[in-house]
Amino acid sequence: MQATFESILPIFLLILCGNILRRVDVIDPAGWHGIDQLGYWFFYPTLILVTIVNADFTGLQLDAMMLALAITVPLMFVFVLSLWPFLRKAGLAGAAEFSSIFQTSIRWNGFMALAIAQKLFPPAGMAVVALVMAIIILPINLVTVFVVTRFADRTANWPTLIRRMATNPMVIAAAGGLLLRALPFELFAPVNKTLQLIGQAALGLGLVGIGAGLRLDSLVKPRIAILVPVAVKLVVFPALLLAIS
């Protein structure tokens, strides 16, 4: 329990730092947008790529875990999408809002997974998280881009959807990591080290950015768009995965 607490505490402290920095207004508001853009297009994808490339899967027997994930993730897609007709008829969420509900319900936070795995189960834990990234990042991001585009921009056509999925940096990073692992040679050591340094920066930058984006006043009067994905993500998804496992 103490090890878990010590693993999670730095994450929340960084989030808290981001929220405080945003509130004291020491950084130009436009700067936070730049940080978000850097994270989305550069830091996060690099972290995904380098984690997949450098993971050591030697001796790990993870066939059952991969199968459980391969079954659970598509079931979650179907389950969350099935909520849309009920939310729409009840007037609880519009199309654009549902795209956020879907995204929050399906996406997962690699920052916390990597931090806890590194603290509790090195080095095998990091390899397991990297393998999970390799398995679920591609389908999750492809489906999420499709759903978000269709619901947030109802005029989007198939060429637009395909272009957005193909240019999604997380999809490119996960596919690139798998491709590099398949090559008969390793990354040039200085390049690998550079990517690792960028990945390390991604963890801190990403968590500070998350903290800056938090709107704590939303907790006072939480809406369905917040309650539904929290329940799905923290209760339904883990329960389903454990049951299938």
C-alpha contacts under 8 A as a table, 3 or more apart, distances in Angstrom:
res1	aa1	res2	aa2	distance
1	M	4	T	5.13
1	M	5	F	6.19
2	Q	5	F	5.00
2	Q	6	E	6.07
3	A	6	E	5.06
3	A	7	S	6.10
3	A	119	K	7.25
3	A	120	L	6.73
4	T	7	S	5.03
4	T	8	I	6.24
4	T	116	I	6.74
4	T	119	K	7.91
4	T	120	L	7.26
5	F	8	I	5.25
5	F	9	L	5.89
6	E	9	L	5.31
6	E	10	P	7.21
7	S	10	P	6.61
7	S	11	I	7.61
7	S	115	A	6.22
7	S	116	I	5.24
7	S	119	K	6.05
7	S	120	L	7.94
8	I	11	I	5.35
8	I	12	F	6.62
8	I	112	M	7.07
8	I	115	A	7.40
8	I	116	I	6.79
9	L	12	F	5.29
9	L	13	L	6.14
10	P	13	L	4.96
10	P	14	L	6.15
11	I	14	L	5.32
11	I	15	I	6.34
11	I	112	M	7.08
11	I	207	L	6.85
12	F	15	I	4.93
12	F	16	L	5.99
13	L	16	L	4.93
13	L	17	C	6.14
14	L	17	C	4.96
14	L	18	G	6.33
14	L	204	G	6.95
14	L	207	L	5.81
14	L	208	V	5.41
14	L	211	G	7.33
15	I	18	G	5.16
15	I	19	N	6.35
15	I	207	L	5.23
15	I	208	V	5.03
15	I	209	G	7.47
15	I	210	I	6.17
15	I	211	G	4.02
15	I	212	A	7.39
16	L	19	N	5.09
16	L	20	I	6.15
16	L	208	V	7.55
16	L	211	G	5.79
17	C	20	I	5.16
17	C	21	L	6.07
17	C	208	V	6.34
17	C	211	G	6.92
18	G	21	L	5.15
18	G	22	R	6.22
18	G	207	L	7.40
18	G	208	V	4.14
18	G	209	G	5.99
18	G	210	I	7.04
18	G	211	G	4.36
18	G	212	A	4.49
19	N	22	R	5.20
19	N	23	R	6.27
19	N	208	V	7.45
19	N	211	G	4.47
19	N	212	A	4.28
19	N	213	G	7.19
19	N	214	L	6.71
20	I	23	R	5.05
20	I	24	V	6.15
20	I	212	A	7.45
21	L	24	V	5.38
21	L	25	D	6.29
21	L	26	V	6.43
21	L	27	I	7.22
21	L	212	A	7.04
22	R	25	D	5.32
22	R	26	V	7.27
22	R	27	I	7.09
22	R	29	P	7.97
22	R	212	A	5.26
25	D	28	D	6.96
25	D	29	P	7.69
27	I	31	G	6.47
27	I	32	W	7.62
28	D	31	G	5.23
28	D	32	W	7.31
29	P	32	W	5.58
29	P	33	H	7.19
30	A	33	H	5.30
30	A	34	G	6.58
31	G	34	G	5.00
31	G	35	I	6.29
32	W	35	I	4.98
32	W	36	D	6.25
32	W	209	G	7.15
32	W	212	A	7.65
33	H	36	D	5.08
33	H	37	Q	6.23
34	G	37	Q	5.04
34	G	38	L	6.11
35	I	38	L	5.09
35	I	39	G	6.11
35	I	205	L	7.66
35	I	209	G	6.91
36	D	39	G	5.14
36	D	40	Y	6.12
36	D	206	G	7.89
36	D	209	G	6.61
37	Q	40	Y	5.16
37	Q	41	W	5.99
37	Q	42	F	7.96
38	L	41	W	5.47
38	L	42	F	5.38
38	L	43	F	6.29
39	G	42	F	5.53
39	G	43	F	4.58
39	G	44	Y	5.39
39	G	202	A	6.76
39	G	205	L	7.32
39	G	206	G	6.39
40	Y	43	F	6.62
40	Y	44	Y	5.84
40	Y	45	P	7.11
40	Y	169	P	7.25
41	W	44	Y	7.11
41	W	45	P	6.71
41	W	169	P	5.94
42	F	45	P	5.75
42	F	46	T	6.14
42	F	169	P	7.95
43	F	46	T	5.27
43	F	47	L	6.26
43	F	198	I	6.24
43	F	199	G	6.32
43	F	201	A	7.24
43	F	202	A	4.86
44	Y	47	L	5.07
44	Y	48	I	6.32
44	Y	170	M	7.54
44	Y	199	G	7.16
44	Y	202	A	5.80
44	Y	206	G	7.72
45	P	48	I	5.11
45	P	49	L	6.13
45	P	169	P	5.93
45	P	170	M	5.27
45	P	172	I	7.77
45	P	173	A	5.11
45	P	174	A	7.75
46	T	49	L	5.07
46	T	50	V	6.03
46	T	173	A	6.72
46	T	195	L	6.42
46	T	198	I	6.71
46	T	199	G	5.82
47	L	50	V	5.40
47	L	51	T	6.00
47	L	195	L	7.54
47	L	196	Q	7.32
47	L	198	I	7.00
47	L	199	G	4.05
47	L	200	Q	7.40
47	L	202	A	6.57
48	I	51	T	5.31
48	I	52	I	6.29
48	I	130	A	7.95
48	I	133	M	7.35
48	I	170	M	7.49
48	I	173	A	6.18
48	I	174	A	6.33
48	I	177	G	7.59
48	I	199	G	7.80
49	L	52	I	5.39
49	L	53	V	6.14
49	L	173	A	5.01
49	L	174	A	5.80
49	L	176	G	6.56
49	L	177	G	4.61
50	V	53	V	5.02
50	V	54	N	6.00
50	V	177	G	6.89
50	V	192	N	7.48
50	V	195	L	6.17
50	V	196	Q	6.25
50	V	199	G	7.08
51	T	54	N	5.50
51	T	55	A	6.00
51	T	130	A	5.73
52	I	55	A	5.50
52	I	130	A	5.05
52	I	131	L	6.86
52	I	133	M	7.29
52	I	134	A	6.52
52	I	174	A	7.48
52	I	177	G	5.46
52	I	178	L	6.95
52	I	181	R	7.91
53	V	177	G	5.26
53	V	178	L	7.06
53	V	180	L	6.56
53	V	181	R	5.67
55	A	126	M	6.90
55	A	127	A	4.75
55	A	130	A	6.18
55	A	131	L	7.78
56	D	124	A	7.52
56	D	127	A	5.58
57	F	60	L	5.62
57	F	124	A	7.68
57	F	127	A	5.88
57	F	128	V	7.65
60	L	124	A	7.84
61	Q	64	A	8.00
62	L	65	M	5.20
62	L	66	M	6.19
63	D	66	M	5.22
63	D	67	L	6.19
64	A	67	L	5.12
64	A	68	A	6.12
64	A	245	S	7.25
65	M	68	A	5.09
65	M	69	L	6.24
65	M	245	S	6.93
66	M	69	L	5.16
66	M	70	A	6.04
66	M	132	V	7.55
66	M	135	I	7.35
67	L	70	A	4.94
67	L	71	I	6.27
68	A	71	I	5.29
68	A	72	T	6.00
68	A	241	L	6.64
68	A	244	I	5.90
68	A	245	S	5.41
69	L	72	T	5.03
69	L	73	V	5.86
69	L	135	I	7.91
69	L	136	I	7.54
69	L	241	L	7.07
70	A	73	V	5.95
70	A	74	P	7.04
70	A	135	I	7.76
70	A	136	I	7.80
71	I	74	P	6.02
71	I	75	L	6.50
71	I	244	I	7.85
72	T	75	L	5.14
72	T	76	M	6.18
72	T	237	F	7.91
72	T	240	L	6.75
72	T	241	L	5.77
72	T	244	I	7.27
73	V	76	M	5.12
73	V	77	F	6.42
73	V	136	I	7.52
73	V	140	I	7.77
74	P	77	F	4.97
74	P	78	V	6.42
75	L	78	V	5.18
75	L	79	F	6.09
76	M	79	F	4.94
76	M	80	V	6.03
76	M	106	I	7.20
76	M	237	F	7.02
77	F	80	V	5.56
77	F	81	L	6.17
77	F	106	I	7.31
78	V	81	L	5.23
78	V	82	S	6.05
79	F	82	S	5.12
79	F	83	L	6.76
80	V	83	L	5.32
80	V	84	W	7.33
80	V	102	F	6.33
80	V	105	S	7.42
81	L	84	W	5.59
81	L	102	F	7.36
82	S	85	P	6.65
82	S	86	F	7.87
83	L	86	F	5.53
83	L	87	L	6.19
84	W	87	L	5.16
84	W	88	R	5.94
84	W	98	F	7.03
85	P	88	R	5.16
85	P	89	K	6.06
86	F	89	K	5.28
86	F	90	A	6.06
87	L	90	A	5.24
87	L	91	G	6.09
87	L	92	L	5.07
87	L	93	A	5.56
87	L	94	G	7.99
88	R	91	G	5.08
88	R	92	L	6.21
88	R	93	A	5.72
88	R	94	G	6.32
88	R	95	A	7.88
89	K	92	L	7.76
91	G	94	G	7.31
92	L	224	I	6.48
92	L	225	A	7.79
93	A	97	E	5.72
93	A	98	F	6.01
93	A	224	I	7.47
93	A	225	A	6.76
94	G	97	E	5.16
94	G	98	F	6.06
95	A	98	F	5.12
95	A	99	S	6.54
95	A	151	F	5.08
95	A	152	A	6.37
96	A	99	S	5.31
96	A	100	S	7.05
96	A	148	V	7.74
96	A	151	F	5.46
96	A	152	A	4.33
96	A	153	D	7.76
97	E	100	S	5.32
97	E	101	I	6.48
97	E	152	A	7.82
97	E	225	A	6.82
98	F	101	I	4.75
98	F	102	F	6.07
98	F	151	F	7.20
98	F	225	A	7.33
99	S	102	F	5.20
99	S	103	Q	6.16
99	S	147	V	6.45
99	S	148	V	4.74
99	S	151	F	5.74
99	S	152	A	6.32
100	S	103	Q	5.03
100	S	104	T	6.02
100	S	148	V	7.40
100	S	225	A	7.60
101	I	104	T	5.32
101	I	105	S	6.06
101	I	225	A	5.83
101	I	226	I	7.37
101	I	228	V	7.19
101	I	229	P	5.52
102	F	105	S	5.17
102	F	106	I	6.11
102	F	144	T	7.44
102	F	147	V	7.75
102	F	148	V	7.90
102	F	229	P	7.23
103	Q	106	I	5.40
103	Q	107	R	5.77
103	Q	144	T	6.11
103	Q	148	V	7.47
104	T	107	R	5.69
104	T	108	W	7.92
104	T	229	P	5.75
104	T	230	V	7.70
104	T	233	K	7.52
105	S	229	P	4.56
105	S	230	V	6.94
105	S	232	V	5.83
105	S	233	K	4.99
106	I	140	I	7.03
106	I	144	T	7.86
106	I	233	K	7.01
107	R	140	I	6.82
107	R	141	N	7.94
109	N	112	M	5.98
109	N	113	A	6.75
110	G	113	A	5.00
110	G	114	L	5.90
110	G	133	M	7.99
111	F	114	L	5.38
111	F	115	A	6.18
111	F	203	L	6.15
111	F	207	L	7.84
112	M	115	A	5.11
112	M	116	I	6.08
113	A	116	I	5.40
113	A	117	A	5.98
113	A	129	V	6.84
114	L	117	A	5.17
114	L	118	Q	5.95
114	L	126	M	6.38
114	L	129	V	6.58
115	A	118	Q	5.26
115	A	119	K	6.33
116	I	119	K	5.15
116	I	120	L	5.97
116	I	121	F	7.92
117	A	120	L	5.31
117	A	121	F	5.21
117	A	122	P	6.58
117	A	125	G	4.73
117	A	126	M	5.59
117	A	129	V	7.35
118	Q	121	F	5.93
118	Q	122	P	5.16
118	Q	123	P	6.88
118	Q	125	G	6.41
118	Q	126	M	5.88
119	K	122	P	6.57
120	L	125	G	7.51
121	F	124	A	6.02
121	F	125	G	4.59
121	F	126	M	7.39
122	P	125	G	5.35
122	P	126	M	6.36
123	P	126	M	5.57
123	P	127	A	6.72
124	A	127	A	5.07
124	A	128	V	6.26
125	G	128	V	5.08
125	G	129	V	6.28
126	M	129	V	5.16
126	M	130	A	6.09
127	A	130	A	4.99
127	A	131	L	6.13
128	V	131	L	5.06
128	V	132	V	6.21
129	V	132	V	5.02
129	V	133	M	6.15
130	A	133	M	4.97
130	A	134	A	6.22
131	L	134	A	4.98
131	L	135	I	6.21
132	V	135	I	5.08
132	V	136	I	6.06
132	V	137	I	7.88
133	M	136	I	5.57
133	M	137	I	5.30
133	M	174	A	7.48
134	A	137	I	6.05
134	A	138	L	7.22
134	A	174	A	6.01
134	A	175	A	7.98
134	A	177	G	7.89
134	A	178	L	7.05
135	I	138	L	6.94
135	I	139	P	7.86
136	I	139	P	5.62
136	I	140	I	5.83
137	I	140	I	5.24
137	I	141	N	5.87
137	I	170	M	7.27
137	I	171	V	6.93
137	I	174	A	6.60
138	L	141	N	5.44
138	L	142	L	6.05
138	L	170	M	7.57
138	L	171	V	5.28
138	L	174	A	6.37
138	L	175	A	7.25
139	P	142	L	5.12
139	P	143	V	6.02
140	I	143	V	5.39
140	I	144	T	5.89
141	N	144	T	4.95
141	N	145	V	5.92
141	N	165	M	7.74
141	N	168	N	7.79
141	N	170	M	6.98
141	N	171	V	6.30
142	L	145	V	5.36
142	L	146	F	6.28
142	L	165	M	5.64
142	L	171	V	7.09
143	V	146	F	5.03
143	V	147	V	6.11
144	T	147	V	5.13
144	T	148	V	5.87
145	V	148	V	5.25
145	V	149	T	5.87
145	V	161	L	7.60
145	V	164	R	6.96
145	V	165	M	5.98
145	V	168	N	7.93
146	F	149	T	5.32
146	F	150	R	6.12
146	F	161	L	6.11
146	F	165	M	7.12
147	V	150	R	5.15
147	V	151	F	6.02
148	V	151	F	5.29
148	V	152	A	5.53
148	V	153	D	7.68
149	T	152	A	5.35
149	T	153	D	5.32
149	T	154	R	7.34
149	T	156	A	6.69
149	T	161	L	6.80
150	R	153	D	5.49
150	R	154	R	5.25
150	R	155	T	7.65
150	R	156	A	6.31
151	F	154	R	5.70
153	D	156	A	5.68
156	A	160	T	5.93
156	A	161	L	6.72
157	N	160	T	5.36
157	N	161	L	6.32
158	W	161	L	4.96
158	W	162	I	6.06
159	P	162	I	5.17
159	P	163	R	6.03
160	T	163	R	5.13
160	T	164	R	6.15
161	L	164	R	5.24
161	L	165	M	6.21
162	I	165	M	5.17
162	I	166	A	6.03
163	R	166	A	5.12
163	R	167	T	6.06
164	R	167	T	5.22
164	R	168	N	5.97
165	M	168	N	5.28
165	M	171	V	7.44
166	A	171	V	7.26
166	A	172	I	7.35
167	T	171	V	7.60
167	T	172	I	6.97
168	N	171	V	5.41
168	N	172	I	6.33
169	P	172	I	5.02
169	P	173	A	6.00
170	M	173	A	5.05
170	M	174	A	6.15
171	V	174	A	5.34
171	V	175	A	6.10
172	I	175	A	5.22
172	I	176	G	5.82
173	A	176	G	4.96
173	A	177	G	6.03
174	A	177	G	5.14
174	A	178	L	6.37
175	A	178	L	5.24
175	A	179	L	6.13
176	G	179	L	4.99
176	G	180	L	6.09
177	G	180	L	5.21
177	G	181	R	6.29
178	L	181	R	5.17
178	L	182	A	6.36
179	L	182	A	5.12
179	L	183	L	6.58
180	L	183	L	5.31
180	L	186	E	7.78
180	L	187	L	7.81
181	R	186	E	7.81
183	L	186	E	7.42
187	L	191	V	6.76
187	L	192	N	5.90
188	F	191	V	5.40
188	F	192	N	6.19
189	A	192	N	5.00
189	A	193	K	6.15
190	P	193	K	5.05
190	P	194	T	6.15
191	V	194	T	5.04
191	V	195	L	6.28
192	N	195	L	5.15
192	N	196	Q	6.24
193	K	196	Q	4.98
193	K	197	L	6.25
194	T	197	L	5.20
194	T	198	I	6.35
195	L	198	I	5.09
195	L	199	G	6.13
196	Q	199	G	4.92
196	Q	200	Q	6.21
197	L	200	Q	5.10
197	L	201	A	6.33
198	I	201	A	5.09
198	I	202	A	6.23
199	G	202	A	4.96
199	G	203	L	6.80
200	Q	203	L	5.61
200	Q	204	G	7.22
201	A	204	G	5.60
201	A	205	L	6.05
202	A	205	L	5.16
202	A	206	G	5.58
203	L	206	G	5.33
203	L	207	L	6.27
204	G	207	L	5.40
204	G	208	V	6.22
205	L	208	V	5.27
205	L	209	G	6.09
206	G	209	G	5.07
206	G	210	I	6.17
207	L	210	I	4.96
207	L	211	G	6.25
208	V	211	G	5.11
208	V	212	A	6.24
209	G	212	A	5.02
209	G	213	G	6.29
210	I	213	G	5.19
210	I	214	L	6.45
211	G	214	L	5.32
215	R	218	S	5.87
216	L	219	L	5.62
216	L	220	V	7.71
217	D	220	V	5.54
217	D	221	K	7.56
218	S	221	K	5.75
218	S	222	P	5.58
218	S	223	R	7.94
219	L	222	P	5.16
222	P	226	I	6.19
222	P	227	L	6.67
223	R	226	I	5.42
223	R	227	L	6.27
224	I	227	L	4.94
224	I	228	V	5.65
225	A	228	V	5.94
225	A	229	P	6.92
226	I	229	P	5.97
226	I	230	V	6.34
227	L	230	V	5.25
227	L	231	A	6.17
228	V	231	A	5.30
228	V	232	V	6.15
229	P	232	V	4.92
229	P	233	K	5.77
230	V	233	K	5.22
230	V	234	L	5.87
230	V	235	V	7.95
231	A	234	L	5.43
231	A	235	V	5.42
231	A	236	V	6.73
232	V	235	V	5.57
232	V	236	V	4.70
232	V	237	F	5.99
233	K	236	V	6.19
233	K	237	F	5.36
233	K	238	P	7.37
234	L	237	F	6.47
234	L	238	P	6.49
235	V	238	P	5.76
235	V	239	A	6.02
236	V	239	A	5.23
236	V	240	L	5.98
237	F	240	L	5.28
237	F	241	L	6.16
238	P	241	L	5.11
238	P	242	L	6.03
239	A	242	L	5.21
239	A	243	A	6.07
240	L	243	A	5.10
240	L	244	I	6.18
241	L	244	I	5.26
241	L	245	S	5.98
242	L	245	S	4.97
